[in-house]
Each structure stands twice: as structure tokens, then as C-alpha cells.
């Protein structure tokens, strides 16, 4: 399952804005985007990842992505961070 690395790492951030900041700072190794996230909200993050050559993985739904980050709310995006 692609979320296993995110769950096990302990070094992640959740949310579109936090992921964008991580990509801009060069800290994001991989970005997960929930399949049920509205594309108009994540389009900027996808473009930023393409520009920075950060791998984007289309993940399950927002609820499962949030759980993988260790939060009790849904998350449209999450990033696996360099330590």
C-alpha cells in the first residue's frame, strides 16, 4: 500500500498549504493527493510538484489519508518529508 511509508515515517505534513510550503523549501520527498480531493484545490500543488520534480501519488480517500498522517480529520494532501 502506498501510504505505508507515510504512516511509518513520522515525518510528514498534512494539508495543501503545508505541502506546498514543504515542496517550495525542498523538504518534500513525495506528495500524496487524495482521490476525492477537488481538483481545483490541488491543481496548484500538482503544478508545484511537477516543477520541483517531486513525485505525486494519487492516494485513497481524504479520510484514510488523514488517518495515515495521524490526524482525526480528512486531508486532501500529505507530504513525506526528508528527516
N, C-alpha and C positions, 0 to 999 in steps of 0.2 A: 504494500500500500504506500502511495507516495507521501502520505502525511506522517509516516513513521519517523523520518528524520527530524521533522518539525517537533513532534512530541518528545523525542528523546534528547534533543539538543539542549533545551533550556535557554538557548539564546535566540529569541525570536521577538518580533514586534507584530502587533495586530492593528488593522485599520488602514484605510487607503492613505491618509496623510502621513502616518508614521512610516509606512512602507515607502512612500515617495521620498521622504527625508533620508531613509536608510540607503536607498538607491543613489540619491544625489551625493551622499557622503562616501559612497563606495563601500559601505558596510554589508550590503545585502548580497548573499551568495545565490539565493534562489527566492523567487516570489511565487506564492500560491494565490490564485484568484478563484473564489467560489463560483461554481457553475450557475448559481441562481442570482448572482450579483447583477445589478443593472449595468449594461454595457456602457451607457453614457457616463456612469460614475467611475468606471475603471479604465476607460479608454486612455486617459492621460497617463495612468500608471503603466499601462501596456506600452505606450509610446516611449516613456522614460526608460523602461527596461530594455526595449529594443535598442535605444540609443546608447545605453550603458553596457549592452551585451550581457544582461542578467537574464538567466533562464526563467521563463514563466511557465508554471504548471497550472492547468485548469483542474481545480480540485473538486471535491464533492459539493455539498451544500454549505450555506453560511453557518448553520448551527454546528455542523461537525467541524468546520474549520475553526470556529471559536473554541470548541472543546479541546481541539488539538493544541491550541495556544494556552490552554489552562484558564480560560475565562468562561463565565456563565452566560454570556450574551453572544449573539451572532457576530461574525466578522466577514466582511466582503473580501478582505485580503490579509495576507500574513507574509512575513519575510523571515527566512532563515538567515541569521546574522553570523558574520565572522566573529570569532571569540576575541 
